[in-house]
Amino acid sequence: MLLLVTYQPEGREELVAEMMPSESCEEVINSACEMWAHHLPPKDEIIARHLERQPQRFAELVRNNAVEELELRLQIKCAPVQSLNEIPRRGTRSPSTLELPLPATPTTCVYNNQGPHPSSGTSFSDMRFDFGAHLLVDGNYVFNTPFSPASPPASTPQPNAPSTSSAAPPSFDKGVSAFLAGKHADSRVYFQQAANEFHERGDLRREADCLRHLGMSCRHLKDYVIARSHLLTARAIYESLGPECRQEQLRCSRHLARVDEESGNYSQALMTYQELLRTTEEEKLIIQHTWCLYYLAHLYNHMKKHKEARSLLKDVVNTSQHIRHGEIEAFATEEAGYTAEREGHPQLAMDCYEKALSLLKTHGEGKWIESENRVKKRMDLLSRSFPAIFRPFATRKWSIGAKLLNPTS
């Protein structure tokens, strides 16, 4: 039996969580309140808590397993207050010393799937394109970096290794490995376990990190309601930790926009991306700003605004090369290939995919399995859609080998 508990914070979006069935109504309430502590009013204001279904029927429903799914709404009754300024602020913990790898690090393995990917089942036979010969180089842009065969490695130093006493639990590492391999059902389980462990330790920062990745896993599984709930909770924790977690807050907002986009709410996603672009520009967060441009380009492709997507992708690729951020460059180059397919330039699309695959291999060091496989699949589908232009990969490899063995042929 699946037990769903919902809660509607005042003036904010509804939260949803999957709870373990229990015959104790109070136990479920306590678990929900503990999980959503950052969304609830201060404890000294709460005078009653209850679930909307009758408490006397709660144990009977669970015991008899009368339904496959039971949804309950958590209600909080608060004492009236004269002024918000009189509400005592709850204390917050300092961020943990353990930092997740930054996206700009060439060996990073946590954030490689931040970039969005169109469905791999798209047909390429009706695509149109008008990039022109200089897709990624434009003198009118700030960063006029040539579209070189490979970007130089990022120079960002590696984050300090965590101490043994504060090391992440094995479940977190397993979640990362599963996530990068595209095994999102497994990563969802592992990240939930890790979040529970950090919660028991009282480590808010790393609990939020796990919840953010948990939300990303749920989004990949198209469980958008649960994904939104985890991302909102993670963002609330980051906000409570202060400005040191500012970039993590923005990441959560980006992933929430992805949830809106994938669930078909393009207008809300567009508003969020535009607001994030203004914020990141004002705060001079160039990496976050570049990610937002890329995400907006992906949204434009979904909206069939390929010209707008192409224009943004020029900026994204040139900027990512300038700041030596191979991950963004790889995803943006792949997206440029997708745009090229949609606008009918298969050769340019293949060039972009080959470039993207090279970047993924270089910067992912073999860990970005799902991303590499996705690009390879695109290349294979493209070659099959245009056999007159592209020979199948196996034939192309054999041909190259034959020329090496018979240079005069």
Buried (B, 14 or more C-beta within 10 A) or exposed (E): EEBBBBBBBEEEEEBBBEBEEBEEBEEBBEBBBEBBBBBBBEEEBBEEBBBEBEEEEBEEBBEEEEEEEBEBBBEBEBEEEEEEEEEEEEEEEEBBEBEBBBBBBBEBBBBBBBBBBBEEEEEBEEBEBEBEEEBBBBEEBEBEBEBEEEBEEBEBEEEEEBEEEEEBBEBBBBBBBBBBBBBBEBBBBBBBBBBBBBBEEEBBBBBBBBBBBBBBBBBBBEBBBBBBBBBBBBBBBBBBBEEEBBBBBBBBBBBBBBBBBBBEBBEBBBEBBEEBBEBBEEBEBBBBBBBBBBBBBBBBBBBEBBEBBBBBBBBBBBBBBBBBBBBBBBBBBBBBBBBBBBBBBBEBBBBBBBBBBBBBBBBBEEBBBBBBBBBBEBBBBBBEBBEEEBEEEEEEEEEEEEEEEEEEE
